[in-house]
Amino acid sequence: MGRNDQFKHIPRTCLAFSKKLEQLGIMHYAEEYIGTHGNKVSSEDGRILNEMLPFFNENLDFGN
């Protein structure tokens, strides 16, 4: 979540969701970064290419 997200509900609800997962004993991690909603998301050095897609590749099974 972006600490400076212009959509003020996003950081608050992401934190609440993370706390709920923790209460339920669901292993996860929540990441807060300094930036806005779209800061460093889809650029070459952004989180989609460098964090999200590699995470999905390592953790999702598409049955292939």
C-alpha positions in Angstrom: 0.0 0.0 0.0 1.2 3.5 -0.7 1.6 5.6 2.4 0.6 8.7 0.5 -2.2 7.1 -1.6 -4.7 9.7 -2.7 -7.5 7.2 -2.1 -7.3 7.6 1.7 -9.3 4.4 2.4 -6.8 2.1 0.8 -4.0 2.2 3.4 -6.5 2.0 6.2 -8.4 -0.9 4.8 -5.2 -2.8 3.7 -4.0 -2.6 7.3 -7.3 -3.7 8.7 -7.3 -6.7 6.2 -3.8 -7.6 7.2 -4.8 -7.5 10.9 -7.8 -9.8 10.2 -5.6 -12.3 8.4 -3.2 -12.3 11.3 -6.1 -12.9 13.8 -7.2 -15.8 11.6 -3.7 -17.3 11.7 -3.2 -16.8 7.9 0.5 -16.4 7.0 1.0 -13.3 4.9 2.9 -10.1 4.8 1.8 -6.5 4.1 4.0 -4.0 2.5 3.8 -0.3 2.9 5.9 1.9 0.6 6.4 5.6 0.5 4.5 6.7 -2.6 1.1 7.3 -4.1 -1.5 4.9 -5.6 0.4 4.5 -8.9 3.9 5.3 -7.8 6.4 2.8 -9.3 3.7 0.3 -10.3 4.0 -0.5 -14.0 7.3 1.1 -14.9 10.4 -1.0 -15.7 11.5 -0.7 -12.1 7.9 -1.0 -10.8 6.3 -3.5 -8.4 4.3 -5.4 -11.1 7.3 -6.6 -13.0 9.7 -7.0 -10.2 7.6 -8.2 -7.3 4.0 -9.1 -8.2 4.6 -11.3 -11.3 7.5 -13.2 -9.8 5.5 -13.8 -6.7 2.6 -15.2 -8.7 5.0 -17.3 -10.8 6.5 -18.9 -7.6 3.2 -19.3 -5.7 0.4 -20.1 -8.1 -0.2 -23.4 -9.8 -2.0 -23.1 -13.1 -2.2 -26.9 -13.6 0.2 -26.9 -16.5 
